Amino acid sequence: MSQENPPDHQPKLELFSIVLPARDEEGCIEATVRHLHLELSLHHVPHEIVVVDDGSTDSTWEILQRVRADIPQLKPVQNTGRHGFGCAIRFGLDNTTGDAVTIMMADESDDVRDVVVYWHKLNEGWDCVFGSRFVKGGGTIDYPAVKYLFNRMANFFIKVMFGIKLNDTTNAFKAYRKTVIQGVQPLISPHFNLTVEIPLKAIVRGYTWTVVPITWRNRRTGVAKLKIKEMGSRYFFICMYIWLEKYFSRGDYKRQ
């Protein structure tokens, strides 16, 4: 599934930045970073791992400092501004140096092997690579029933609203060339609605994209940060915001 064929004039990528927002993830952050670094190193993917400590009150930051001594590609930063999932990602994006970026969850629910797939797909010339858990070859493990129902309803609404085939827009785990991140500014979502703001803006503004199957496993430690009852109106707001751009901006924000 893709928008079109990738362009053949895209420059070869040199460094992959992986952004992980983390708040009170002492139970899993070390394993996530080590497994990610190992997988990327085995496949010779040049990388930096930007972990954003988003106001943790546990030992997340101390663990990151210790792991940093073993993994020079690890770049822990502390979000000094407003806290929130979207704010942490935006802070992390501002602290990346790569020419491509992917956003991952710190709890290792995203499969590190899929990051390598993203890297190779971007190097085929795509601007964006969107992972989907709900296409052939993708899957979920231990997905909470209520969360699954909300997810499918929200993604169906977005598909109809924007007339796109992408069926997992709300999933945060996606990859972009740095030019896309620059082209979808300003990012305004402070919470989990950033997960739909970036890909929808990229699509509406004319960047190329393709979809690959990914797998997702429910976290095994810690507490999930997404609060469904708080997010409905925020997702709706950001979708309407981008829908208005799509149909009423007369192409003012399209890539040039």
C-alpha positions, 0 to 999 in steps of 0.5 A: 500500500502506498501513495505512488512510486518513490521518487528516484532523486532523493539523496542517500540518508546518512544518519537515522535518529530514533526519538523515544519519549520516556516518563517513569520508564525505569523498568524497561528503558535500558532493555529498549535502548540496548535491544534497539542499538544492537539491532541497528548495529547488526544491520549497519544502520548509522544511528543516534538514540534520542531519549527524552526524559519527560519529567520522570520521578523515578530512576529513568534519568540515572539509568540513561546516564549509566547506559550512555557510558556503554552506548555512545549513540545514546543521547539522553535529554531532559524536556525542560519545557511543558510536559506531555507525550507530544511535547516530549516528541517535539523536544526530541525532534529539536535535538536530533541531528540525523537526516531521517527520524523515527518515533518509538515507544520507550516500553519496547512495544514497538519491534526494533526489527521494524526500525531497520525496515523503515531505514531501508524503505526511506532509502528507496526514496520515500519521504515517509514510512508508516507502519500498520499493525492491521495489514497482512503481515502485521499484528498485535500481542495482548492488545486491550479490548477497549483500546482496540475498539477505540483504535479501529473506530478512530482510524476508520473515521480518519480514513473516511475524513481524509479519503486515504487508505492508511488504516493505522494513522494513530500509531506513533511508530512511523519514520520520516525524512528530516525534510518532512519534519521541517515541512510539517511545522509548526507542530502544535499537539502537546499530547498523543494527538501528535501521532496523527498530526505529523502523518496527516500533515505530511499526506496533506502537504504532498509528501510521498508515503508507503505502508509496511506491516509492523508488530506491536506488543503490550507493555510488560512493565510500567503503566500506559500513559495514554488515557482514552477518555481524555484524548477523544476531543484532542484527536478530533480537534487536530483532525479538523485542524488539518482537514480545514488545511486540506480543503480551504488553504488553497495549497498554501502549505503544500511542499514546493 
